[in-house]
Amino acid sequence: MQVDEATVRRIARLARIRVGDEEARHLVAELSAILSWVEQLDEVATDGVAPMTSVIEARIKMRDDVVNDGDDAARVLANAPRAEDGYFVVPKVVE
């Protein structure tokens, strides 16, 4: 696929990039080369290849979704600066 200078200027405008005349001519050649390389990927036979997200087959270990209260109130409150009757004690914020 060949890219012309008008296409380069349109891409630059959409990307909000200022491109000078010399740079635009240079980018025509670069973008055309990149798109030619991408077109080569069409030659690769991908029939029968399933889409994948990773090259390694990995399964996430699942656990039962069980509701509980944590049973760790004493350990959690041990980190608090002040605790009283199983609750955090915080300074009064609203008068």
PyMOL commands that set and color helices and strands:
alter all, ss='L'
color gray80, all
select helices_A, chain A and resi 5-14+21-43+73-77
alter helices_A, ss='H'
color red, helices_A
select strands_A, chain A and resi 83-84+87-88
alter strands_A, ss='S'
color yellow, strands_A
deselect
rebuild
show_as cartoon
